[in-house]
Amino acid sequence: MLKIGMIGAGFVAGFHERALQSVRGAELAGLCATEGADDLARRARKDGLGNTEVYKNTAQLCAAVDIVCIFAPNFVRVEVMRDIAQAVQAGAKLKGIICEKPLARNVAEAGTMVKMAGELGVPTAYFENQIHMPSVVEAQRQLAAVEKSMGPVHLARSAEEHGGPHEPWFWDPTTQGGGVCCDMGCHSIAAGMYMLTPGDKPPNYLKPVSATASMALLKWGKDPWLSKLRERGVDYSVTPAEDYSSVTIQFEDPETGIRSVVQATNSWMYDAPGLRLLMEAFGPGYSYTVNSLQSPAGLFISDAAATAVADSELALEKAQATRGALILEPNEPDLYGYIAEWRDAISAFQQGKNALLDFEYGRLITMLVMAAYMAHEKNKVIDLTDSKVLQELESYVPLIQQGKGAQVLVSG
């Protein structure tokens, strides 16, 4: 039984706690967080995930667990990784290190994460749940024979949209790393690339060729939404981030030279039943579609009963309403791929190996996200086969991430 320790006890940590209830061979042994750890630990114990304890610091947590998870906010991930490295150097016997997406805010930070993990020699897992979504995995399994006969997918469209993040730091481009492209574009770019990748190849098989992007501040830069953000301590009239992003990345099969395309669309303005993941894959003579809002179940809450509902997210993540006809997803952690990514990571760590997606893969996705920001900022196609461009990306920090988004974003 592997002992898991989580650094961070916010929204995503809570989602992973739900996922672990469906995973064998592991227990949630410890938590370390500036706030929320006691409540999440009580919930984990109630849910039968072990005698979950709260630790004062990363060193104590690492000494008590086999696997440590970085679920802390983006702006402290390098710092947390340094604390983990110090704990290992002091004698902690870790069998795996997990980091939630994105690996870092930019390529330089991602490179630091990869370097530290490599020096420790501890297996890693980059948690990108959408690649593990059962609907995507099963579609590829059922189409494997067709793909082998006709050829791999040549166009993938991947979108994630909802009404906006939870915590104030998510809205702040300097702490989160940008706007919706950094927050959710990493999901959609990775999922799109995965849908294009031939089934018998690793997730990093395809060679990125070029990136184009268009970003905008359409909803949250004007009232009443602008004022609502100010109430959370974020002022988009001063340090705006994009709430809409459209990214196109072209890839090449290194063996055949055949080109394929990912279209990744993300927004924080989807005022609808809740979070929607919409994926489409088109191959020669076949296709598949995934829509997370197509559920066989639903709820109805009348106006009279709505006052009894305190949490609009009881039925679905990022739900925008507490009454009327609501979509019900009975197992969101499974729907989004959280359970499958945990099973993959635990199996790999038990064998002393990296997970299907490791930190180096996370660095690749960070580079593609940064290429999207650069394409928007420069208003040009970014050539990802040019060594000078790749070198520039190593130290590139988008103007939006620097808090200077007003220079490159026009508010709607």
N, C-alpha and C positions, 0 to 999 in steps of 0.2 A: 504494500500500500504506500504510494508516494504521498508525501506531505507537501501541500501547496501553500505558499505564502503570497499574499497580495499586498503590494504597495499602492495605496489608494483605496478609497471606499466610497467613491461617488457613483454616478449613474452606470457607467460601464462595468465597474466592479460588481454592482448589484445584478446586472444582466448576466455576468459570468457565474455568479453564485447560483442563479437559477439554472444555468446550463449544466453546472457540475452535479446537479441532482440526477441527471441522466447519464452520468459517466462513471464507469467502474475503475477500480484500481487506484483511486486517489481520494484524499480528504482535504478539506480546507482547514489547515492546521493553524494558520495565523494571519493577522492583518496588521498593517502599520499605516496610519494616515493621520493627517492633521485634524480631520474631523470626520465623523460618521462611522468610525471603526467599531465602536461599542455596539451601535445599533445593528450593523451588518453582521457582527460576530454573533449576536443573540439570534438573529434570523438564521444564520448558518447552522447553529447548534439545534435550533428548533426543526430545521429541515433535515436533520440527520447527517450533516456533512462532517461530523467529528467534533472534538472538543476544541473549537476555534478560540484561540487566545489573541489578545491584543498586545502588541509589542511596542515599546517606546521608540525604537529606532530600527533602521535597516540592518545594522550589524546583528542585533539580537534576533530579528526575524530570520535572517539568512542562516544563522547558526542552528535554528530550530526546524528548518524545512529542507526539502529536497529540490523543490522547484520554486523560483521566485518570479513574480509577475509584476511588470512595470505598468500599472494602470493609473499612474499619477499624470497630472496635466502636461501638455507638450513642452512647456517652457522649463520644466525641471527634469526632463528625462535624462539628459546628459549628466546632470548632477546626481540623480538617483543611480545611474549606471556606475558612476565613480564610487559611490558608497557601496554598491554591490561588489565591485572589484576589490575594494579595501577589505570587505568582509571575507571574500574568498582568499585573499592574500594572508588574512589573519587566521585562516583555518576552516572556514565554512566549506562543507562538502556538497556543493550544489551539483545536481544532475542535469539541470536545464534552466535557462533564462528565457522568459517570454516577454515580449513587448507588444502592446496594443498598437494598432495603426494610429497615426503615421509613426514611422520609426523616429522621425525628427522633423524639425521645422524647415530645414534646408539640407543641402548635400554635405556641407562641411560638418554639421552636427551628426548626420547619419554616418558619415565616415568615421567619426569619433566613436560612435556606438559600435560599429563593426570592428574597429581596431581593438577596442577594449575587450570585447567578447573573444576575439581571436587570441589575444594575449593570455586570457584566462584559460582557454582551451575547454570552455564549457559549452555544450550544445545549445543552440538557440531556436526559438520559434518566433516568427513575425505573425501576429494575429490579424489576418485579413479574412474575415468570416465569409464574405460573399463568394469566394472561390470554392468554399466548402458547402454552399447551399445545396441541399438534397435535390431540389428541382433542376439545378444546373448540372450537377453530377449525374443524375439519372438520365437527363436528356442526352448527355454525351455518351453514356453507356449504351442507351438504346440505339443511338445513331452511329456507333462505332463501326459497324460493318458498312454502312452507307458511306461514311467518311473515308474508309479505306478504299472503297471502290471508286468514289466520285472525286475525292479530294477534300481538304480541310475547309473550314469556314473562311470566307473572304471578307465579310463585313459583320462587325459586331456593334450593336448600339447598347449602351448601358447608362441608366439614369437612376439617381437617387434624389428624392425631393421630399421636403417636409417644411413645416412652418417656421423653423428656426431652432437653434440649440437651447440647451438648458441653462448652463452656467455662464456668468458674465465673462469669464476668461475665454470662453469659446468665441465670443463676439469680438474680442479685442485682437486685431491682427498681429500685434506685436507679441502677444503671449501664445496665441494659437498657431501662428505661422502664416496667416492669411485669412481669407474668407471661406466661402463654400467650396472652392476648388481644393484647398488644403484639407478642409474638414471632411469632405465627402468625395471630392474628385479622386483622391487616392483609392477609394473603394472602386469607383466606376472605371478608372483606367486599368486597375489590376484585373477586375472581373472581365472587362472587354478583351484584354490581352489573353487571358486564360481561355476565353471562348474561341479565340482565333488559333490557339496553339494546338497542333496535332496531338491526338490522344496518347500517343506513345512517346511524347517528348516532355522534358521537364518544364516547369512554369516560366523559366527564364530563357527558353529556347529561341524565341523570335528576336531578331535584331531591330531595334528602333531606328527608323530612317529619318523621320521629320515630325515636327509638331507645329500646329497652328492653334490659336485660341482667341476667343472673344469673351470678355468679362464685363459685367455692368453692375451697378447698384440701382435696382429698379424699385424695390418696395421699401426697404428699411432706411432709405435716405430721405424720406419725406414723412410728414405727419399724417396720421397720429403715431406711426410706427417709430419715427425718429425720437419722439418724446418718450415713448415706452422704453427705448434703449437707454436714454439718459437716466431714467429711473433706476436702471441696473448698473449705472456707473460707466457706461460706454457712450461716447458722443461721436456719431458718424458724420457730423458736420465738420469735425476736426480730424479724426483718424478713421476714415471709412474703409470698409472691406467690401469685396464683391458678394452679392447675394445671388448672382446668376453667373454660370460659367458654362461655356460650350467649347470643348476641346476635341481636336481631331489629331490622332497619331497614326502614322503609317509605319508598318512593320515589314520586314522581309524575312522569308524563310532562308536561313544560311545555306541549306543544302540544295534547294531548288531555285532560289532567286525569285520566287513568286511573292508579290506584294499583297498585303491585306491592310484593312483600315479599322480602327476603333473610333467610334463617336461617343464621347462621354459628356453627358449633360447633367448639371446639378443646380439645385436652387433651394433657397430658404424662403420661398414664397408660396409653397404648395398648401393652400388653405383648403383642406379636403379631409376625408375621414381619418387620415394619419399618414405616417411614413409610407412612401411607395418606392419599391424597387421595380423597375421596368427594364427587362433585358430582351434583346432580340438578336438572334444569330442566323446569318444567311450563308449557306454553302451552295455548291453547284447541284441544284435539284432538290435541296432540302432546307429546312429551317426549324427553329424552335423559339418559343416565347415564354418569358416568365413575368408574372405580374403578382407582386406580393399582396395586393388588395383584392385578389379574387379568392374569396373564402367561401366554404360551404356553410359557414355559420354566421349568425348576426344577432344583434341586440336591438331592442327598442326601449327607450326611456322617455316617458311623457314629460311635459312641462311641470306637471304637479309633482312628479317623482324626482326631477332633476336636482332639486335642492338637497336631496339626500346623498348626491354623488359629489365627493370632494376631489376626486382625482380623475381627470379626463383620460388618463393613460391606462385605466384599468383594462380596457379592451385591446388597445393597440398603441404601440410606441408613437409619440408625437401626435396623438389624437387632438383634434382641434375643437371638439364639441363634447358636451356632457348629456345631450338629449337628442331625441329623434332616432332615426335608423342608423345604427353604428355597426361597423364591421368587427367581427370577432375572430381573432386568430388564436386558437386554443394552445399553441405552443410556439411562441415567437422565437425563443432561443434555437429551436430546431429549424424553423422556417428560414432564419437568416444564416444558418450554418455554424452557430456558436458551439453546439454539441459536437459536431463532426470535427471542428478544428481542435477541440480539446482532446478528443480520442486520438487524432493524428499525432498531436504533440506528446501525449503521454506514452503512446506506443513507441515513438521515436526515442524519447528520453530513456525509456526502459532498455533500449538497445544501444544506448550511448551515442545516438545519432542526432543530427539536426532534424527538425520537422520538415514537412514538404516545403514550407515557406520559412526561410531563415532570415537572419539579419541582413545578409548580403542582398537578398531579394527585396527586403524593405528599403535598402539603400537605392536599388534600381527604381523602385516606384517613386521614391522621393525625387530622384533625378528627373523622372518624366513629369512629375507635378511642377517642378521648378522650370522645366523647359516650357510648360504651358504658360506659366507666369511671364517668362521671358518673351514668348511669342506675342502675348497680349501687350506687354510693355513696349516692345520694339515695333509692334504692328507689322510683323514679317514672319515668314516661315523659318523655323529653326532647324538647321541641318544637323541632325544627330549622328551623322557619319563624319563630321568635321572635327578633327582632334582639337582644334583651337576652341570650338564651341564647347566641347566637352570639358576642356580645361577651364573655360570661363564659368561653366556651371558649378564647378567645384567650390568656388568662393562666392557665388551669386546669392544675393539676398534681395528678393523682390521689393520694390518701392512700397507695395501694400504692406508687406511684412515689417518694413521699417517704420510704418506709421505715416507714410507719405502717399497714401492711396489717392488723395485728392488730385495728384498730378496725372493719374492714369485712369481715373474712373469718373464717368459722367452720371450723375444721379438722375433716375427717372422722374 
